[in-house]
Amino acid sequence: MAAGNKKVGIFFGTSTGNTENAAYTIASELGDIADGPFEIDEFAGSVAKKFDEYDALIVGTPTWNTGADSERSGTGWDEMYYGEMQELKIQGRHVAVFGQGDSVSYGENYADAKESFIHDVFEDLGCKMYGYISQDGYLHEASKSIRGDKFCGLLLDDVNQDDLTEDRIKSWVTQLHDEGFLMSTGASTATPEVTSEPSTTASTDVSAMDAELAALAEENARLREMLDKNSRLLEETIVESTGKDESGFVPHLNPKTGRTIWTSPNGKSCYFTSSSLFP
């Protein structure tokens, strides 16, 4: 963490705004030591650099694609999980997670996204996880966010228990203080200066790398064009289906990214479309 930066960075993904509201309440409770909150979509392609500004991270997500084995958050976290997050070098970083869900309508899949796409990826990267809480007072039947007999972070339900959200956040932030979450990890992003003798093969190596990068860029452009085309076709199909059937998918547009999540009436399926997947 660079000198002078705040210690805790707060990041969230959202579709309807509930997770964003929770993120702002958490930031308010933490006070001046917190930076953000930031919507994770804003840092696609540069999340590693942004995370390196902080000793500790608080990250949050909703759950949309309930019961699925992958892409359960319906936000930018889903894409990052399979890409740049796998390459993060943040071993030892302090991380706490929070999530939104509907513990009544989806009582058997309550807040599942927080488990695979948030908690486990950071834990697998060697981060130290904080903020586990009791299941007491919740209305769920089952959840993939349970570790032992506790939730692996703060869970909220603004659909059925919105009157408890503020107190739950206050209690959780106090718990993070007590657990030592805000103590420095000693993480540093400084890179030691390295000197080396001139190499006669340096020019050859650089030329070879440039050629490989050019080839990768060309392939990347082809894939982007293909994905964009498929996204347009999918959106046309969904729109056509919705026009013929009142039980069709419902769109939720994220104006910051131009991406639309289409959710089924039962909330168990979702799709993403965008007029430009890679702006």
Secondary structure, DSSP 4 states (H G I P E B T S, - for coil): --TT--SEEEEE--SSSHHHHHHHHHHHHHGGGEEEEEEGGGGTTTHHHHHTT-SEEEEEE---STT-SS--S-SHHHHHHHTGGGG---TT-EEEEEEE--TTTTTTSTTTHIIIIIIHHHHHTTPEEE--EE-TT---S--TTEETTEESSEEE-TTT-GGGHHHHHHHHHHHHHHHTTTS----------------TTHHHHHHHHHHHHHHHHHHHHHHHHHHHHHHHHHHHHHHHHHHH-TTS-EEEEETTTTEEEEE-TTSS-EEEEES-S--
